[in-house]
Each structure stands twice: as structure tokens, then as C-alpha cells.
Amino acid sequence: MLKPDLPLIMDAEGDGPPAGLPPVVDAHVHIFPRTLFAAIHQWFDAHAWPIRYRMNTDAVLDFLFDRGVAHLVALQYAHKPGIAVSLNQYMAAKCARFGKRVIGMATIYPGERNARAILEAAFDAGLAGVKLHAHVQCFDMNDAQMAPVYEVCAERAKPIIMHVGREPNSPQYACDPHLICRADKLERVVREHPRLRVCVPHLGMDELTAYRHLIEKYDNLWLDTTMALSEYLPLQEGIDLASYRWQRVMYGSDFPNIPYAWDRELKHLARMNLSAQALEWVLHRSAADFFQTAFQPNLPSS
């Protein structure tokens, strides 16, 4: 549960990924226009943790690339109807500046008019998929209003990153994530849309075991590690990443909206005694499969 007294941690940060790790793709990085970033900072200050890295978009991307991240996935979400078009144009412009090193995701507000046309235009502009956040956007993933989103993504072979785990939750959200977000509801989505590739962030957070079993069962489902490996948020069970189907797990940082060092989870991964093969999958090969991209062979050395 998010609360306003969560601490800022000024742990030491490295100038690159820990030695010995394979090339790193960060599959969960947030960028927004300046005014939205400022509003997000204010919300986190009031209701969650202090954000350590208060940067604009270009600084976010430069920071990670300067520290040896090979590629990253840039995410955004529309918190109300009517802004998805401008956000998608913003994302496409940033991707054009940084080239193939940035995989940009479109957004849509579920249920808004012309959702299919908005996403078609975003994909035509080069965006690689869709990011949705059920806590902020208050959608039920099994509702009929989701059909146009699922259908156009399946038709265009574009994946969806959906924050549909119940935690981290806040009483300040306009809806109760525990009512609309459950592993069994997500299972219905991947079962009914077998051509649709879906990633759930935070390893599903408080339903860790359920989501670990789902990625063993469904080939069109991935998880990302975002914040789950940081030992910052309390978990009811430990995470043994070696026991996961690591071909369906991607590393993500949640940068810059984090309260600790940018490389905290990379350091945890380096200490987990995972096999070299597992680390390659978690740090870049799973992302290559999820996005069906050929960036992996051209990754610079970390």
C-alpha cells in the first residue's frame, strides 16, 4: 500500500551496470511532457514516495544511455480522455530523436471515442505497442470497452504493457484496484486473445505466485521486474527469480519515478546467482521476444 511517509533512499549509484552483467534493456522507463511530469512529482510527494530523479524527458533518456543502458522502453499513460493523441505525438517525436535505442509505447484512455483510430495512427507513426495503467485509468480489463484496444493490437502484432496487478495501491486512486485487478481476470484476457502479447509490470506484485504460474501456462504473457526486486516495497512472499520461466521475465526500472538509486535492482540481479543464460533472458532477450525486434544482436557491451 502506498502512503505519504515512504522514505527517500540515497543509496550509492554506479556509473554503469554492475560488472559481469550482459547488455541491459530497461523495459520500463517513464517519459512525459514537462507539465505532466510536474503533476506526477506532486502526486508522489503527497501520496507515495519522494521521487529521487526529477528530470525532463531528454535528461531521463540521456541519463540511462550515459550509464550504459543499451536500449530502453519508454512508457506513458493518458490519465483522462482526449490527451492520448498529443501524448502519442510527443512519444513519436522523442523516439525520432533517439532512434532505435528507444522503443516508444503509445497510450489510450480506455473507452474514449475513436480508440482504434487513435492507436492506428500511433502505430503508423512508429510506436511499438500500448501502455495502460488500470489504477490511474480505472478500467476493468474484462470490460467490453477494451475490445477495440485488444483487437487492433492483435491485428497489428503490437504488444500491451498493462499495469493490472493490485499493488502498489493507494486510497487516492479514483477506483479500488483490488476490485478491478486480479490474476484470474488477466488470465481471461490472454486466454481469449491468444495473438495478443501482454506484459504485467512489477511481477504482478502481491499475486506473485499466481502470475508466476500464468507465465508458465501462457506463451503470450510476460512479466517485468519493476520495483519488485528492490526490497523497497513490502512483499508477503520472497522472490526466487531462478524458479521463474525467465524467458517470460523482463528487467524494468520504473526510472525516473523511483525513491532509490537507478541501478538498485541491477545490483540485486547481479547478486541473485542466476545463470548466465537466465540473466541474458531477463536483461535483454525476453524484451527482444516481446517486442519482436532485432535490436539484440546490435547491443553495445555493458
Stockholm file with secondary structure:
# STOCKHOLM 1.0

chainA/1-302         MLKPDLPLIMDAEGDGPPAGLPPVVDAHVHIFPRTLFAAIHQWFDAHAWPIRYRMNTDAVLDFLFDRGVAHLVALQYAHKPGIAVSLNQYMAAKCARFGKRVIGMATIYPGERNARAILEAAFDAGLAGVKLHAHVQCFDMNDAQMAPVYEVCAERAKPIIMHVGREPNSPQYACDPHLICRADKLERVVREHPRLRVCVPHLGMDELTAYRHLIEKYDNLWLDTTMALSEYLPLQEGIDLASYRWQRVMYGSDFPNIPYAWDRELKHLARMNLSAQALEWVLHRSAADFFQTAFQPNLPSS
#=GR chainA/1-302 SS CCCTTCCCCCCCCCSSSCTTCCCCEEEEEECCCHHHHHHHHHHHHHHSCCCSCCCCHHHHHHHHHHTTCCEEEEECCCSSTTCHHHHHHHHHHHHHHHGGGEEECEECCTTCTTHHHHHHHHHHTTCCCEEEEHHHHCCCTTSGGGHHHHHHHHHTTCCEEEECSSCSCCTTSSSCHHHHCCHHHHHHHHHHCTTCCEEEGGGGGGGHHHHHHHHHHCTTEEEECTTTTSSCSCCSSCCCGGGSCGGGEECCCCBTSCSSCTTHHHHHHHTTTCCHHHHHIIIIIHHHHHHTCCCGGGCCCC
#=GC SS_cons         CCCTTCCCCCCCCCSSSCTTCCCCEEEEEECCCHHHHHHHHHHHHHHSCCCSCCCCHHHHHHHHHHTTCCEEEEECCCSSTTCHHHHHHHHHHHHHHHGGGEEECEECCTTCTTHHHHHHHHHHTTCCCEEEEHHHHCCCTTSGGGHHHHHHHHHTTCCEEEECSSCSCCTTSSSCHHHHCCHHHHHHHHHHCTTCCEEEGGGGGGGHHHHHHHHHHCTTEEEECTTTTSSCSCCSSCCCGGGSCGGGEECCCCBTSCSSCTTHHHHHHHTTTCCHHHHHIIIIIHHHHHHTCCCGGGCCCC
//
